[in-house]
Amino acid sequence: MRRCCIIYNEPGKDALADELDVLDQVAHIEKYLKDLGISVYRKGITEKFMSEIASLSAEKPDFVFNLVESINNKGELNYFVPALLNLHSIPYSGNPLEAIFLTSNKTICSKMMKNAGINNPSSYLPSQCDRLIPGRKYIVKPIWEDGSLGITSESVFEWNPASEVKIKGLDDSHWFIEDFIDGREFNISVLAGKDGPQVLPPAEIVFVNYADDKPKIIDFKAKWEMDSFEYINTVRQFPGNNLNPILLANLKKAALSCWHLLGLRGYARVDVRTDSSDNVFVIEINGNPCISPDGGFVAATKEAGYHFTEVLQHIIDDLN
């Protein structure tokens, strides 16, 4: 019987919903790995990650299922985990070290996409605010964090002299500013397969009952605060055959281009926005996206007709 250790970021004291979500992922994956006849145990990863990963070498699991999204809730440390797994020659699921680092650092990833001809919004560091155009809308984002951490409705702003107060004190190593694409938003999930990556049915995020002056974005409230207006009125839909065929083809092309550019493996999700002319802009590439039962990736696999054991088998067949 194959033996797997699920590793995950151990939630800290008084952890919020975005951190606690990983425990739902662990339980979900553990159940279906057992259905595949795999022996499973867990290991939470903390600030002692170097010794915790080193101990896996002595435990000798056949492979590790890597769910570590951050360390001490710091996304910029997450790539240390696949680096250490590589060091100890331990096979692991999902994306490799290089892809985790590049997709975590959104400014480097943006430059790579632009150099490869993949359309994405123009971006600027806070120190480059003199390049912003008065009257144009922008969004300020954290460079390293996922799960909408650090993003609120106030993150979207129209640039004018008074806007400088919004970015005052933001450092170039942790924040960036991006052109705001005021249009539709889609999530495109991709799953590894024997014949190459498979693009799953795109999901559209629909913003219901939003006032004209309220930014249509998935901020922290929309993602995690279940009683909030934003959470209740942000709805995932699968447009299927109602989607313009040209737009559908362009969404799939963007997702596959990102997969091949960054050397993605196992599974990933590409988030895009489209403007009024259906031009596609990649706004984020998620290596090892949330794989909880109510998450977007799992919803896409269900829409594609997969049982979750099949999904896990595809991921396991593409181990690093």
NORHUNOR-V691865 format. One record per residue. SS is DSSP state (2 for helix, 1 for strand, 0 for the rest). Layout:
# NORHUNOR-V691865
SS ; SS
This chain:
# NORHUNOR-V691865
0 ; 0 ; 1 ; 1 ; 1 ; 1 ; 1 ; 1 ; 1 ; 0 ; 0 ; 0 ; 0 ; 0 ; 0 ; 0 ; 2 ; 2 ; 2 ; 2 ; 2 ; 2 ; 2 ; 2 ; 2 ; 2 ; 2 ; 2 ; 2 ; 2 ; 2 ; 2 ; 2 ; 2 ; 2 ; 0 ; 0 ; 0 ; 1 ; 1 ; 1 ; 1 ; 1 ; 1 ; 1 ; 0 ; 0 ; 0 ; 2 ; 2 ; 2 ; 2 ; 2 ; 2 ; 2 ; 2 ; 2 ; 2 ; 2 ; 0 ; 0 ; 0 ; 1 ; 1 ; 1 ; 1 ; 1 ; 0 ; 0 ; 0 ; 1 ; 0 ; 0 ; 1 ; 2 ; 2 ; 2 ; 0 ; 2 ; 2 ; 2 ; 2 ; 2 ; 2 ; 2 ; 2 ; 2 ; 0 ; 0 ; 0 ; 0 ; 1 ; 0 ; 0 ; 0 ; 0 ; 2 ; 2 ; 2 ; 2 ; 2 ; 2 ; 2 ; 2 ; 0 ; 2 ; 2 ; 2 ; 2 ; 2 ; 2 ; 2 ; 2 ; 2 ; 2 ; 0 ; 0 ; 0 ; 0 ; 0 ; 0 ; 0 ; 1 ; 1 ; 1 ; 2 ; 2 ; 2 ; 2 ; 2 ; 2 ; 0 ; 0 ; 0 ; 0 ; 0 ; 1 ; 1 ; 1 ; 1 ; 1 ; 1 ; 0 ; 0 ; 0 ; 0 ; 0 ; 0 ; 0 ; 0 ; 0 ; 0 ; 2 ; 2 ; 2 ; 1 ; 1 ; 1 ; 0 ; 0 ; 2 ; 2 ; 2 ; 2 ; 2 ; 2 ; 2 ; 0 ; 0 ; 0 ; 0 ; 0 ; 0 ; 0 ; 1 ; 1 ; 1 ; 1 ; 1 ; 0 ; 0 ; 0 ; 0 ; 1 ; 1 ; 1 ; 1 ; 1 ; 1 ; 1 ; 1 ; 0 ; 0 ; 0 ; 0 ; 0 ; 0 ; 1 ; 1 ; 0 ; 0 ; 0 ; 1 ; 1 ; 1 ; 1 ; 1 ; 0 ; 0 ; 0 ; 0 ; 0 ; 0 ; 0 ; 0 ; 0 ; 0 ; 0 ; 0 ; 2 ; 2 ; 2 ; 2 ; 2 ; 0 ; 0 ; 0 ; 0 ; 2 ; 2 ; 2 ; 2 ; 0 ; 1 ; 1 ; 1 ; 1 ; 0 ; 0 ; 2 ; 2 ; 2 ; 0 ; 0 ; 2 ; 2 ; 2 ; 2 ; 2 ; 2 ; 2 ; 2 ; 2 ; 2 ; 2 ; 2 ; 2 ; 2 ; 2 ; 2 ; 2 ; 2 ; 0 ; 0 ; 0 ; 0 ; 1 ; 1 ; 1 ; 1 ; 1 ; 1 ; 1 ; 1 ; 0 ; 0 ; 0 ; 0 ; 0 ; 1 ; 1 ; 1 ; 1 ; 1 ; 1 ; 1 ; 1 ; 0 ; 0 ; 0 ; 0 ; 0 ; 0 ; 0 ; 0 ; 2 ; 2 ; 2 ; 2 ; 2 ; 2 ; 2 ; 2 ; 0 ; 0 ; 0 ; 0 ; 2 ; 2 ; 2 ; 2 ; 2 ; 2 ; 2 ; 2 ; 2 ; 0 ; 0 ; 0 ; 0
